[in-house]
Amino acid sequence: VRLAEEGFKAPLDLVDGAARVYDPIVRGEAGDDVNGVFLKDYEASPW
């Protein structure tokens, strides 16, 4: 509560966080397996 009063905003909101969890599930169901990779902005990225 104190941080919010001071104007702190989390870098991810609930919708963005949920989309980042859900996107690989939907892609996997469509046949595009994305396991074992680092995802940045919904794309595979080097570590």
mmCIF file as Biopython writes it, N, C-alpha, C and O atoms, coordinates in Angstrom:
data_model
#
loop_
_atom_site.group_PDB
_atom_site.id
_atom_site.type_symbol
_atom_site.label_atom_id
_atom_site.label_alt_id
_atom_site.label_comp_id
_atom_site.label_asym_id
_atom_site.label_entity_id
_atom_site.label_seq_id
_atom_site.pdbx_PDB_ins_code
_atom_site.Cartn_x
_atom_site.Cartn_y
_atom_site.Cartn_z
_atom_site.occupancy
_atom_site.B_iso_or_equiv
_atom_site.auth_seq_id
_atom_site.auth_asym_id
_atom_site.pdbx_PDB_model_num
ATOM 1   N N  . VAL A ? 1  ? 0.841  -1.189  0.000   1.0 0.0 1  A 1 
ATOM 2   C CA . VAL A ? 1  ? 0.000  0.000   0.000   1.0 0.0 1  A 1 
ATOM 3   C C  . VAL A ? 1  ? 0.879  1.244   0.000   1.0 0.0 1  A 1 
ATOM 4   O O  . VAL A ? 1  ? 0.594  2.208   -0.710  1.0 0.0 1  A 1 
ATOM 5   N N  . ARG A ? 2  ? 1.945  1.224   0.792   1.0 0.0 2  A 1 
ATOM 6   C CA . ARG A ? 2  ? 2.817  2.395   0.865   1.0 0.0 2  A 1 
ATOM 7   C C  . ARG A ? 2  ? 3.444  2.697   -0.492  1.0 0.0 2  A 1 
ATOM 8   O O  . ARG A ? 2  ? 3.535  3.857   -0.895  1.0 0.0 2  A 1 
ATOM 9   N N  . LEU A ? 3  ? 3.876  1.652   -1.195  1.0 0.0 3  A 1 
ATOM 10  C CA . LEU A ? 3  ? 4.500  1.867   -2.496  1.0 0.0 3  A 1 
ATOM 11  C C  . LEU A ? 3  ? 3.513  2.462   -3.496  1.0 0.0 3  A 1 
ATOM 12  O O  . LEU A ? 3  ? 3.878  3.334   -4.285  1.0 0.0 3  A 1 
ATOM 13  N N  . ALA A ? 4  ? 2.281  2.001   -3.466  1.0 0.0 4  A 1 
ATOM 14  C CA . ALA A ? 4  ? 1.262  2.548   -4.360  1.0 0.0 4  A 1 
ATOM 15  C C  . ALA A ? 4  ? 0.997  4.011   -4.048  1.0 0.0 4  A 1 
ATOM 16  O O  . ALA A ? 4  ? 0.787  4.816   -4.955  1.0 0.0 4  A 1 
ATOM 17  N N  . GLU A ? 5  ? 1.007  4.354   -2.774  1.0 0.0 5  A 1 
ATOM 18  C CA . GLU A ? 5  ? 0.801  5.745   -2.380  1.0 0.0 5  A 1 
ATOM 19  C C  . GLU A ? 5  ? 1.937  6.635   -2.865  1.0 0.0 5  A 1 
ATOM 20  O O  . GLU A ? 5  ? 1.733  7.821   -3.122  1.0 0.0 5  A 1 
ATOM 21  N N  . GLU A ? 6  ? 3.133  6.067   -2.989  1.0 0.0 6  A 1 
ATOM 22  C CA . GLU A ? 6  ? 4.289  6.827   -3.462  1.0 0.0 6  A 1 
ATOM 23  C C  . GLU A ? 6  ? 4.384  6.842   -4.987  1.0 0.0 6  A 1 
ATOM 24  O O  . GLU A ? 6  ? 5.312  7.433   -5.539  1.0 0.0 6  A 1 
ATOM 25  N N  . GLY A ? 7  ? 3.435  6.200   -5.673  1.0 0.0 7  A 1 
ATOM 26  C CA . GLY A ? 7  ? 3.392  6.230   -7.126  1.0 0.0 7  A 1 
ATOM 27  C C  . GLY A ? 7  ? 4.071  5.064   -7.818  1.0 0.0 7  A 1 
ATOM 28  O O  . GLY A ? 7  ? 4.249  5.089   -9.036  1.0 0.0 7  A 1 
ATOM 29  N N  . PHE A ? 8  ? 4.458  4.033   -7.056  1.0 0.0 8  A 1 
ATOM 30  C CA . PHE A ? 8  ? 5.104  2.869   -7.676  1.0 0.0 8  A 1 
ATOM 31  C C  . PHE A ? 8  ? 4.109  2.117   -8.537  1.0 0.0 8  A 1 
ATOM 32  O O  . PHE A ? 8  ? 2.981  1.857   -8.118  1.0 0.0 8  A 1 
ATOM 33  N N  . LYS A ? 9  ? 4.537  1.765   -9.756  1.0 0.0 9  A 1 
ATOM 34  C CA . LYS A ? 9  ? 3.729  0.930   -10.648 1.0 0.0 9  A 1 
ATOM 35  C C  . LYS A ? 9  ? 4.537  -0.296  -11.004 1.0 0.0 9  A 1 
ATOM 36  O O  . LYS A ? 9  ? 5.696  -0.187  -11.404 1.0 0.0 9  A 1 
ATOM 37  N N  . ALA A ? 10 ? 3.932  -1.463  -10.862 1.0 0.0 10 A 1 
ATOM 38  C CA . ALA A ? 10 ? 4.606  -2.713  -11.216 1.0 0.0 10 A 1 
ATOM 39  C C  . ALA A ? 10 ? 4.873  -2.746  -12.722 1.0 0.0 10 A 1 
ATOM 40  O O  . ALA A ? 10 ? 4.070  -2.226  -13.497 1.0 0.0 10 A 1 
ATOM 41  N N  . PRO A ? 11 ? 5.991  -3.350  -13.150 1.0 0.0 11 A 1 
ATOM 42  C CA . PRO A ? 11 ? 6.291  -3.379  -14.582 1.0 0.0 11 A 1 
ATOM 43  C C  . PRO A ? 11 ? 5.305  -4.214  -15.398 1.0 0.0 11 A 1 
ATOM 44  O O  . PRO A ? 11 ? 5.145  -3.974  -16.595 1.0 0.0 11 A 1 
ATOM 45  N N  . LEU A ? 12 ? 4.646  -5.182  -14.777 1.0 0.0 12 A 1 
ATOM 46  C CA . LEU A ? 12 ? 3.639  -5.991  -15.455 1.0 0.0 12 A 1 
ATOM 47  C C  . LEU A ? 12 ? 2.314  -5.852  -14.728 1.0 0.0 12 A 1 
ATOM 48  O O  . LEU A ? 12 ? 2.264  -5.889  -13.499 1.0 0.0 12 A 1 
ATOM 49  N N  . ASP A ? 13 ? 1.239  -5.691  -15.493 1.0 0.0 13 A 1 
ATOM 50  C CA . ASP A ? 13 ? -0.064 -5.711  -14.846 1.0 0.0 13 A 1 
ATOM 51  C C  . ASP A ? 13 ? -0.625 -7.133  -14.917 1.0 0.0 13 A 1 
ATOM 52  O O  . ASP A ? 13 ? 0.003  -8.023  -15.490 1.0 0.0 13 A 1 
ATOM 53  N N  . LEU A ? 14 ? -1.776 -7.337  -14.349 1.0 0.0 14 A 1 
ATOM 54  C CA . LEU A ? 14 ? -2.353 -8.684  -14.298 1.0 0.0 14 A 1 
ATOM 55  C C  . LEU A ? 14 ? -2.650 -9.252  -15.684 1.0 0.0 14 A 1 
ATOM 56  O O  . LEU A ? 14 ? -2.440 -10.441 -15.925 1.0 0.0 14 A 1 
ATOM 57  N N  . VAL A ? 15 ? -3.128 -8.424  -16.579 1.0 0.0 15 A 1 
ATOM 58  C CA . VAL A ? 15 ? -3.471 -8.895  -17.923 1.0 0.0 15 A 1 
ATOM 59  C C  . VAL A ? 15 ? -2.207 -9.307  -18.677 1.0 0.0 15 A 1 
ATOM 60  O O  . VAL A ? 15 ? -2.194 -10.348 -19.334 1.0 0.0 15 A 1 
ATOM 61  N N  . ASP A ? 16 ? -1.154 -8.509  -18.591 1.0 0.0 16 A 1 
ATOM 62  C CA . ASP A ? 16 ? 0.097  -8.843  -19.273 1.0 0.0 16 A 1 
ATOM 63  C C  . ASP A ? 16 ? 0.703  -10.117 -18.694 1.0 0.0 16 A 1 
ATOM 64  O O  . ASP A ? 16 ? 1.174  -10.974 -19.441 1.0 0.0 16 A 1 
ATOM 65  N N  . GLY A ? 17 ? 0.693  -10.244 -17.389 1.0 0.0 17 A 1 
ATOM 66  C CA . GLY A ? 17 ? 1.225  -11.448 -16.751 1.0 0.0 17 A 1 
ATOM 67  C C  . GLY A ? 17 ? 0.461  -12.694 -17.168 1.0 0.0 17 A 1 
ATOM 68  O O  . GLY A ? 17 ? 1.060  -13.732 -17.450 1.0 0.0 17 A 1 
ATOM 69  N N  . ALA A ? 18 ? -0.859 -12.590 -17.208 1.0 0.0 18 A 1 
ATOM 70  C CA . ALA A ? 18 ? -1.682 -13.732 -17.616 1.0 0.0 18 A 1 
ATOM 71  C C  . ALA A ? 18 ? -1.426 -14.095 -19.078 1.0 0.0 18 A 1 
ATOM 72  O O  . ALA A ? 18 ? -1.384 -15.276 -19.422 1.0 0.0 18 A 1 
ATOM 73  N N  . ALA A ? 19 ? -1.256 -13.104 -19.931 1.0 0.0 19 A 1 
ATOM 74  C CA . ALA A ? 19 ? -0.996 -13.369 -21.348 1.0 0.0 19 A 1 
ATOM 75  C C  . ALA A ? 19 ? 0.334  -14.078 -21.539 1.0 0.0 19 A 1 
ATOM 76  O O  . ALA A ? 19 ? 0.451  -14.950 -22.401 1.0 0.0 19 A 1 
ATOM 77  N N  . ARG A ? 20 ? 1.343  -13.714 -20.743 1.0 0.0 20 A 1 
ATOM 78  C CA . ARG A ? 20 ? 2.663  -14.339 -20.870 1.0 0.0 20 A 1 
ATOM 79  C C  . ARG A ? 20 ? 2.643  -15.793 -20.396 1.0 0.0 20 A 1 
ATOM 80  O O  . ARG A ? 20 ? 3.448  -16.604 -20.856 1.0 0.0 20 A 1 
ATOM 81  N N  . VAL A ? 21 ? 1.745  -16.122 -19.497 1.0 0.0 21 A 1 
ATOM 82  C CA . VAL A ? 21 ? 1.601  -17.514 -19.059 1.0 0.0 21 A 1 
ATOM 83  C C  . VAL A ? 21 ? 0.753  -18.302 -20.062 1.0 0.0 21 A 1 
ATOM 84  O O  . VAL A ? 21 ? 1.059  -19.453 -20.372 1.0 0.0 21 A 1 
ATOM 85  N N  . TYR A ? 22 ? -0.293 -17.685 -20.557 1.0 0.0 22 A 1 
ATOM 86  C CA . TYR A ? 22 ? -1.266 -18.373 -21.408 1.0 0.0 22 A 1 
ATOM 87  C C  . TYR A ? 22 ? -0.788 -18.559 -22.846 1.0 0.0 22 A 1 
ATOM 88  O O  . TYR A ? 22 ? -1.138 -19.555 -23.478 1.0 0.0 22 A 1 
ATOM 89  N N  . ASP A ? 23 ? -0.003 -17.633 -23.377 1.0 0.0 23 A 1 
ATOM 90  C CA . ASP A ? 23 ? 0.435  -17.693 -24.773 1.0 0.0 23 A 1 
ATOM 91  C C  . ASP A ? 23 ? 1.147  -19.000 -25.120 1.0 0.0 23 A 1 
ATOM 92  O O  . ASP A ? 23 ? 0.799  -19.606 -26.134 1.0 0.0 23 A 1 
ATOM 93  N N  . PRO A ? 24 ? 2.132  -19.475 -24.332 1.0 0.0 24 A 1 
ATOM 94  C CA . PRO A ? 24 ? 2.772  -20.753 -24.682 1.0 0.0 24 A 1 
ATOM 95  C C  . PRO A ? 24 ? 1.810  -21.943 -24.655 1.0 0.0 24 A 1 
ATOM 96  O O  . PRO A ? 24 ? 2.000  -22.911 -25.391 1.0 0.0 24 A 1 
ATOM 97  N N  . ILE A ? 25 ? 0.793  -21.874 -23.820 1.0 0.0 25 A 1 
ATOM 98  C CA . ILE A ? 25 ? -0.199 -22.951 -23.771 1.0 0.0 25 A 1 
ATOM 99  C C  . ILE A ? 25 ? -0.986 -22.987 -25.076 1.0 0.0 25 A 1 
ATOM 100 O O  . ILE A ? 25 ? -1.162 -24.048 -25.674 1.0 0.0 25 A 1 
ATOM 101 N N  . VAL A ? 26 ? -1.454 -21.835 -25.510 1.0 0.0 26 A 1 
ATOM 102 C CA . VAL A ? 26 ? -2.225 -21.756 -26.752 1.0 0.0 26 A 1 
ATOM 103 C C  . VAL A ? 26 ? -1.364 -22.159 -27.942 1.0 0.0 26 A 1 
ATOM 104 O O  . VAL A ? 26 ? -1.825 -22.887 -28.821 1.0 0.0 26 A 1 
ATOM 105 N N  . ARG A ? 27 ? -0.126 -21.695 -27.980 1.0 0.0 27 A 1 
ATOM 106 C CA . ARG A ? 27 ? 0.768  -22.056 -29.084 1.0 0.0 27 A 1 
ATOM 107 C C  . ARG A ? 27 ? 1.058  -23.551 -29.079 1.0 0.0 27 A 1 
ATOM 108 O O  . ARG A ? 27 ? 1.139  -24.166 -30.143 1.0 0.0 27 A 1 
ATOM 109 N N  . GLY A ? 28 ? 1.213  -24.141 -27.907 1.0 0.0 28 A 1 
ATOM 110 C CA . GLY A ? 28 ? 1.441  -25.583 -27.820 1.0 0.0 28 A 1 
ATOM 111 C C  . GLY A ? 28 ? 0.260  -26.380 -28.329 1.0 0.0 28 A 1 
ATOM 112 O O  . GLY A ? 28 ? 0.434  -27.388 -29.014 1.0 0.0 28 A 1 
ATOM 113 N N  . GLU A ? 29 ? -0.934 -25.938 -28.002 1.0 0.0 29 A 1 
ATOM 114 C CA . GLU A ? 29 ? -2.135 -26.612 -28.498 1.0 0.0 29 A 1 
ATOM 115 C C  . GLU A ? 29 ? -2.253 -26.499 -30.013 1.0 0.0 29 A 1 
ATOM 116 O O  . GLU A ? 29 ? -2.846 -27.364 -30.658 1.0 0.0 29 A 1 
ATOM 117 N N  . ALA A ? 30 ? -1.694 -25.441 -30.579 1.0 0.0 30 A 1 
ATOM 118 C CA . ALA A ? 30 ? -1.739 -25.249 -32.033 1.0 0.0 30 A 1 
ATOM 119 C C  . ALA A ? 30 ? -0.607 -25.988 -32.744 1.0 0.0 30 A 1 
ATOM 120 O O  . ALA A ? 30 ? -0.510 -25.937 -33.970 1.0 0.0 30 A 1 
ATOM 121 N N  . GLY A ? 31 ? 0.261  -26.683 -31.976 1.0 0.0 31 A 1 
ATOM 122 C CA . GLY A ? 31 ? 1.337  -27.457 -32.580 1.0 0.0 31 A 1 
ATOM 123 C C  . GLY A ? 31 ? 2.690  -26.774 -32.564 1.0 0.0 31 A 1 
ATOM 124 O O  . GLY A ? 31 ? 3.664  -27.344 -33.056 1.0 0.0 31 A 1 
ATOM 125 N N  . ASP A ? 32 ? 2.782  -25.573 -32.016 1.0 0.0 32 A 1 
ATOM 126 C CA . ASP A ? 32 ? 4.045  -24.830 -31.948 1.0 0.0 32 A 1 
ATOM 127 C C  . ASP A ? 32 ? 4.598  -24.953 -30.530 1.0 0.0 32 A 1 
ATOM 128 O O  . ASP A ? 32 ? 4.390  -24.070 -29.697 1.0 0.0 32 A 1 
ATOM 129 N N  . ASP A ? 33 ? 5.309  -26.059 -30.260 1.0 0.0 33 A 1 
ATOM 130 C CA . ASP A ? 33 ? 5.848  -26.278 -28.914 1.0 0.0 33 A 1 
ATOM 131 C C  . ASP A ? 33 ? 6.966  -25.285 -28.622 1.0 0.0 33 A 1 
ATOM 132 O O  . ASP A ? 33 ? 7.883  -25.118 -29.426 1.0 0.0 33 A 1 
ATOM 133 N N  . VAL A ? 34 ? 6.886  -24.636 -27.485 1.0 0.0 34 A 1 
ATOM 134 C CA . VAL A ? 34 ? 7.872  -23.621 -27.113 1.0 0.0 34 A 1 
ATOM 135 C C  . VAL A ? 34 ? 8.499  -23.950 -25.763 1.0 0.0 34 A 1 
ATOM 136 O O  . VAL A ? 34 ? 8.721  -23.054 -24.949 1.0 0.0 34 A 1 
ATOM 137 N N  . ASN A ? 35 ? 8.786  -25.222 -25.523 1.0 0.0 35 A 1 
ATOM 138 C CA . ASN A ? 35 ? 9.388  -25.593 -24.246 1.0 0.0 35 A 1 
ATOM 139 C C  . ASN A ? 35 ? 10.907 -25.566 -24.350 1.0 0.0 35 A 1 
ATOM 140 O O  . ASN A ? 35 ? 11.467 -25.815 -25.417 1.0 0.0 35 A 1 
ATOM 141 N N  . GLY A ? 36 ? 11.568 -25.264 -23.245 1.0 0.0 36 A 1 
ATOM 142 C CA . GLY A ? 36 ? 13.021 -25.263 -23.184 1.0 0.0 36 A 1 
ATOM 143 C C  . GLY A ? 36 ? 13.678 -24.047 -23.797 1.0 0.0 36 A 1 
ATOM 144 O O  . GLY A ? 36 ? 14.879 -24.067 -24.064 1.0 0.0 36 A 1 
ATOM 145 N N  . VAL A ? 37 ? 12.924 -22.993 -24.025 1.0 0.0 37 A 1 
ATOM 146 C CA . VAL A ? 37 ? 13.494 -21.765 -24.581 1.0 0.0 37 A 1 
ATOM 147 C C  . VAL A ? 37 ? 13.145 -20.589 -23.676 1.0 0.0 37 A 1 
ATOM 148 O O  . VAL A ? 37 ? 12.206 -20.658 -22.883 1.0 0.0 37 A 1 
ATOM 149 N N  . PHE A ? 38 ? 13.903 -19.525 -23.804 1.0 0.0 38 A 1 
ATOM 150 C CA . PHE A ? 38 ? 13.628 -18.276 -23.097 1.0 0.0 38 A 1 
ATOM 151 C C  . PHE A ? 38 ? 12.734 -17.431 -23.991 1.0 0.0 38 A 1 
ATOM 152 O O  . PHE A ? 38 ? 13.109 -17.101 -25.117 1.0 0.0 38 A 1 
ATOM 153 N N  . LEU A ? 39 ? 11.555 -17.081 -23.495 1.0 0.0 39 A 1 
ATOM 154 C CA . LEU A ? 39 ? 10.631 -16.270 -24.281 1.0 0.0 39 A 1 
ATOM 155 C C  . LEU A ? 39 ? 10.734 -14.809 -23.856 1.0 0.0 39 A 1 
ATOM 156 O O  . LEU A ? 39 ? 10.603 -14.479 -22.677 1.0 0.0 39 A 1 
ATOM 157 N N  . LYS A ? 40 ? 10.966 -13.954 -24.824 1.0 0.0 40 A 1 
ATOM 158 C CA . LYS A ? 40 ? 10.989 -12.515 -24.575 1.0 0.0 40 A 1 
ATOM 159 C C  . LYS A ? 40 ? 10.045 -11.880 -25.587 1.0 0.0 40 A 1 
ATOM 160 O O  . LYS A ? 40 ? 10.227 -12.034 -26.795 1.0 0.0 40 A 1 
ATOM 161 N N  . ASP A ? 41 ? 9.057  -11.181 -25.101 1.0 0.0 41 A 1 
ATOM 162 C CA . ASP A ? 41 ? 8.035  -10.580 -25.966 1.0 0.0 41 A 1 
ATOM 163 C C  . ASP A ? 41 ? 7.413  -11.626 -26.886 1.0 0.0 41 A 1 
ATOM 164 O O  . ASP A ? 41 ? 7.202  -11.385 -28.075 1.0 0.0 41 A 1 
ATOM 165 N N  . TYR A ? 42 ? 7.128  -12.778 -26.317 1.0 0.0 42 A 1 
ATOM 166 C CA . TYR A ? 42 ? 6.420  -13.880 -26.969 1.0 0.0 42 A 1 
ATOM 167 C C  . TYR A ? 42 ? 7.227  -14.566 -28.066 1.0 0.0 42 A 1 
ATOM 168 O O  . TYR A ? 42 ? 6.654  -15.334 -28.840 1.0 0.0 42 A 1 
ATOM 169 N N  . GLU A ? 43 ? 8.523  -14.323 -28.164 1.0 0.0 43 A 1 
ATOM 170 C CA . GLU A ? 43 ? 9.384  -14.961 -29.153 1.0 0.0 43 A 1 
ATOM 171 C C  . GLU A ? 43 ? 10.571 -15.611 -28.457 1.0 0.0 43 A 1 
ATOM 172 O O  . GLU A ? 43 ? 11.012 -15.134 -27.411 1.0 0.0 43 A 1 
ATOM 173 N N  . ALA A ? 44 ? 11.098 -16.706 -29.031 1.0 0.0 44 A 1 
ATOM 174 C CA . ALA A ? 44 ? 12.291 -17.349 -28.484 1.0 0.0 44 A 1 
ATOM 175 C C  . ALA A ? 44 ? 13.465 -16.387 -28.596 1.0 0.0 44 A 1 
ATOM 176 O O  . ALA A ? 44 ? 13.666 -15.741 -29.624 1.0 0.0 44 A 1 
ATOM 177 N N  . SER A ? 45 ? 14.234 -16.305 -27.517 1.0 0.0 45 A 1 
ATOM 178 C CA . SER A ? 45 ? 15.354 -15.371 -27.461 1.0 0.0 45 A 1 
ATOM 179 C C  . SER A ? 45 ? 16.547 -16.079 -26.838 1.0 0.0 45 A 1 
ATOM 180 O O  . SER A ? 45 ? 16.366 -16.963 -26.000 1.0 0.0 45 A 1 
ATOM 181 N N  . PRO A ? 46 ? 17.775 -15.707 -27.231 1.0 0.0 46 A 1 
ATOM 182 C CA . PRO A ? 46 ? 18.947 -16.339 -26.603 1.0 0.0 46 A 1 
ATOM 183 C C  . PRO A ? 46 ? 19.070 -15.931 -25.141 1.0 0.0 46 A 1 
ATOM 184 O O  . PRO A ? 46 ? 18.647 -14.843 -24.749 1.0 0.0 46 A 1 
ATOM 185 N N  . TRP A ? 47 ? 19.656 -16.818 -24.340 1.0 0.0 47 A 1 
ATOM 186 C CA . TRP A ? 47 ? 19.881 -16.503 -22.934 1.0 0.0 47 A 1 
ATOM 187 C C  . TRP A ? 47 ? 20.939 -15.459 -22.884 1.0 0.0 47 A 1 
ATOM 188 O O  . TRP A ? 47 ? 21.317 -15.015 -21.801 1.0 0.0 47 A 1 
#
